[in-house]
Amino acid sequence: LLDSKEAAMVKKSKKDMIIVKISRVISAPKWKILRLLTKVEEFHEYMPSVKEAVIIKKRKRRFWTRWHIQVDNVPIHWVEEDVFKFPRPEISFKAVEGDLQEFSGNWRLHDHPEGTLVEVTVKMVVGIPAIKHFAEQYIKGIIEKNFTGMLESIESRLISLRYAGLKKGDKQKVAGFGVLGHFYNYNHMMRSMKQLNKHFKPPSREFIHKLLEVTPSFKIYDMQTFKSKAGVTTNGRFILCTFIPDMVNFNTQAVYSKVVRACKVAEKYGVGIVTLGGFSSVAGERYGHQIAKEVDIPITTGNTYTAVLAVDGIAQAAKDLSVKLKDAKVAIIGGTGDIGSACARALAEKVRWVTITGRTKSNLRRLRGELRRRHKAVIEATTDNKKAVIDADIIIACASVSSSILDINWFKPGAIICDVAYPKNVSYMDTSRKDILVFSGGLSSAPAKIETGMDMGLPSQKVTYGCFSEVIILALERRYENFSSGRGAITLDKMNEIRRLGTKHGFGVAPFYWGDKLITKARLEHIKKDARIAKQKANKAKK
Ligand SMILES: NC(=O)c1ccc[n+]([C@@H]2O[C@H](COP(=O)([O-])OP(=O)(O)OC[C@H]3O[C@@H](n4cnc5c(N)ncnc54)[C@H](OP(=O)(O)O)[C@@H]3O)[C@@H](O)[C@H]2O)c1
């Protein structure tokens, strides 16, 4: 029983009590988190706010620990008594001395479908007269920051340990693939949002752009099982990088941070390997190999298989339109890029003439030199896209640009144009030419449906991007490695290897599509006929 003086003090302290509650779902079992929480003396190594945490006494399930934390340059010291309670599990703590008048709380761990829900509750009384009103709110903020930071650090620590195990060859702790995707323009973003809510009324562009800019990348969809033709299964996570390609040009650093964050989201789920889809690879690669230093998860750009699909796609198209590949003149727009240079290396073995284009003259000169030394085809390089395509039989368009750069009227009758780029190098809008074949290159057919949780701009669920296919193939093979990495490093050996693995699992060149329209065999026959007529007309006009 309390005497009246003590009871009054308890009542006053309850009135001044500040309560902070923080929680986080950590993708790890309870016992792993508990094991970290008991290693108090290691906290200062990976928790930035913890300057000192030492065990000063132990007795059965009771510990006495001394703490020194520092947030925003404010140091707080205390000694607490901790009690471990099983089987819940729970750790309760209560300061027995220190800077705060009262300081107690608990850590509780609960099962969660994605791992463990960790809840921290802190109760405290700051109790400093005169500056009480300011100090209470200020210290509340500091305690919130400290415990939020501790939870983040625990999660990062568990992730680092998991991927450190992978680097040593332990593939048991990770699984599946991750795909980083993004909206490919404003209209695509609006369409996707309307799909989620058909009553959605688009606000101003300015507003939605700003909102997208500040929204962190997040997981949008879980693919539970993907089964290949060879009967092997894997699973996947689709992560939305919250940018549109325009942003890469005026704020590359922000886009890059979104790509890093998206990789970290994949790490949180213990994904084995991720691909940087579309422009996320352009943003990632713009910083060279830096991204590999910032994240632990193996990354592949998907560009090797995309290049395979482009090269195999034009071989298929040439066959369909009776164009002899060995006599063909090929133009590769964006030929100095990662995909473009891989296509150039592969085609310089097979065709009569290759022209590469790009914006940077020194890159053009370097690649032209390499190709001329190694291959038998005539090799040309230019910054003039029109000059390159005007008399080309086959065009692979893979320039990273945010709007179309190739005019449909530049192509000669019967030309085959494989547009690998996103956004497209040839505008979808202009369909006036009936005598040429324009199709979306770098697309693959898949052995099973691929659901992504949002409109990925694909014509069918069994058709997917080369970069998605590459990461799925690697996950099926449990090849958790930086398969396609860097820029301009894709070799013919690697292309052959991923082509072989793709075939084994049931991937291959997709039927030809332009936008969401399938180009039928009958349409190919019409193109052949119209090209013949157009060529005859042109020849007559010349005479
Ligand atoms: N279909 C798929 O599944 C798939 C998969 C991955 C990527 N992609 C797409 O493929 C494209 C290329 O990707 P990447 O990784 O190879 O890109 P990359 O390495 O950045 O190369 C881009 C190339 O485009 C050139 N370029 C830029 N502007 C140009 C212009 N106005 N005229 C001519 N060339 C220009 C660049 O030349 P400079 O270096 O001189 O500027 C460079 O050669 C991107 O659009 C990407 O979204 C598609």
The ligand as an SDF file (V2000), in Angstrom:
LIG
                    3D

 48 52  0  0  0  0  0  0  0  0999 V2000
   13.1490   -5.2190  -74.4070 N   0  0  0  0  0  0  0  0  0  0  0  0
   13.6520   -5.3830  -73.1910 C   0  0  0  0  0  0  0  0  0  0  0  0
   13.3500   -6.3250  -72.4790 O   0  0  0  0  0  0  0  0  0  0  0  0
   14.6620   -4.4170  -72.7000 C   0  0  0  0  0  0  0  0  0  0  0  0
   15.5250   -4.8070  -71.6650 C   0  0  0  0  0  0  0  0  0  0  0  0
   16.4580   -3.9010  -71.2090 C   0  0  0  0  0  0  0  0  0  0  0  0
   16.5310   -2.6370  -71.7740 C   0  0  0  0  0  0  0  0  0  0  0  0
   15.6830   -2.2860  -72.7500 N   0  0  0  0  0  0  0  0  0  0  0  0
   15.7480   -0.9630  -73.4130 C   0  0  0  0  0  0  0  0  0  0  0  0
   16.8070   -0.9840  -74.3570 O   0  0  0  0  0  0  0  0  0  0  0  0
   17.3490    0.3190  -74.4970 C   0  0  0  0  0  0  0  0  0  0  0  0
   18.8580    0.2690  -74.4130 C   0  0  0  0  0  0  0  0  0  0  0  0
   19.2810   -0.1990  -73.1660 O   0  0  0  0  0  0  0  0  0  0  0  0
   20.8500   -0.2860  -72.8310 P   0  0  0  0  0  0  0  0  0  0  0  0
   20.9450   -0.8650  -71.4750 O   0  0  0  0  0  0  0  0  0  0  0  0
   21.5990   -0.9020  -73.9430 O   0  0  0  0  0  0  0  0  0  0  0  0
   21.2100    1.2880  -72.7700 O   0  0  0  0  0  0  0  0  0  0  0  0
   22.6360    2.0010  -72.7590 P   0  0  0  0  0  0  0  0  0  0  0  0
   23.7300    1.0600  -72.4530 O   0  0  0  0  0  0  0  0  0  0  0  0
   22.4900    3.2200  -71.9060 O   0  0  0  0  0  0  0  0  0  0  0  0
   22.8340    2.4860  -74.2740 O   0  0  0  0  0  0  0  0  0  0  0  0
   22.0360    3.4370  -74.8620 C   0  0  0  0  0  0  0  0  0  0  0  0
   22.5820    3.7690  -76.2210 C   0  0  0  0  0  0  0  0  0  0  0  0
   21.7190    4.7470  -76.8040 O   0  0  0  0  0  0  0  0  0  0  0  0
   22.5390    5.7440  -77.3860 C   0  0  0  0  0  0  0  0  0  0  0  0
   21.7730    6.9480  -77.6190 N   0  0  0  0  0  0  0  0  0  0  0  0
   21.1870    7.7720  -76.7360 C   0  0  0  0  0  0  0  0  0  0  0  0
   20.5570    8.7630  -77.3950 N   0  0  0  0  0  0  0  0  0  0  0  0
   20.7170    8.5400  -78.7150 C   0  0  0  0  0  0  0  0  0  0  0  0
   20.3190    9.1920  -79.8970 C   0  0  0  0  0  0  0  0  0  0  0  0
   19.5800   10.2890  -79.8500 N   0  0  0  0  0  0  0  0  0  0  0  0
   20.6820    8.6630  -81.0690 N   0  0  0  0  0  0  0  0  0  0  0  0
   21.4220    7.5350  -81.1490 C   0  0  0  0  0  0  0  0  0  0  0  0
   21.8410    6.8700  -80.0630 N   0  0  0  0  0  0  0  0  0  0  0  0
   21.5050    7.3760  -78.8690 C   0  0  0  0  0  0  0  0  0  0  0  0
   23.6940    5.8680  -76.4220 C   0  0  0  0  0  0  0  0  0  0  0  0
   24.7750    6.5380  -76.9990 O   0  0  0  0  0  0  0  0  0  0  0  0
   25.6870    7.5210  -76.0740 P   0  0  0  0  0  0  0  0  0  0  0  0
   26.2840    6.6400  -75.0300 O   0  0  0  0  0  0  0  0  0  0  0  0
   26.6620    8.0740  -77.0270 O   0  0  0  0  0  0  0  0  0  0  0  0
   24.7260    8.5090  -75.5010 O   0  0  0  0  0  0  0  0  0  0  0  0
   23.9850    4.3740  -76.2140 C   0  0  0  0  0  0  0  0  0  0  0  0
   24.6890    3.8660  -77.3150 O   0  0  0  0  0  0  0  0  0  0  0  0
   16.6520    1.1630  -73.4310 C   0  0  0  0  0  0  0  0  0  0  0  0
   15.6080    1.8880  -74.0430 O   0  0  0  0  0  0  0  0  0  0  0  0
   16.0920    0.1630  -72.4820 C   0  0  0  0  0  0  0  0  0  0  0  0
   14.9380    0.6520  -71.8200 O   0  0  0  0  0  0  0  0  0  0  0  0
   14.7730   -3.1540  -73.2450 C   0  0  0  0  0  0  0  0  0  0  0  0
  1  2  1  0
  2  3  2  0
  2  4  1  0
  4  5  1  0
  4 48  2  0
  5  6  2  0
  6  7  1  0
  7  8  2  0
  8  9  1  0
  8 48  1  0
  9 10  1  0
  9 46  1  0
 10 11  1  0
 11 12  1  0
 11 44  1  0
 12 13  1  0
 13 14  1  0
 14 15  2  0
 14 16  1  0
 14 17  1  0
 17 18  1  0
 18 19  2  0
 18 20  1  0
 18 21  1  0
 21 22  1  0
 22 23  1  0
 23 24  1  0
 23 42  1  0
 24 25  1  0
 25 26  1  0
 25 36  1  0
 26 27  1  0
 26 35  1  0
 27 28  2  0
 28 29  1  0
 29 30  1  0
 29 35  2  0
 30 31  1  0
 30 32  2  0
 32 33  1  0
 33 34  2  0
 34 35  1  0
 36 37  1  0
 36 42  1  0
 37 38  1  0
 38 39  2  0
 38 40  1  0
 38 41  1  0
 42 43  1  0
 44 45  1  0
 44 46  1  0
 46 47  1  0
M  CHG  2   8   1  16  -1
M  END
$$$$
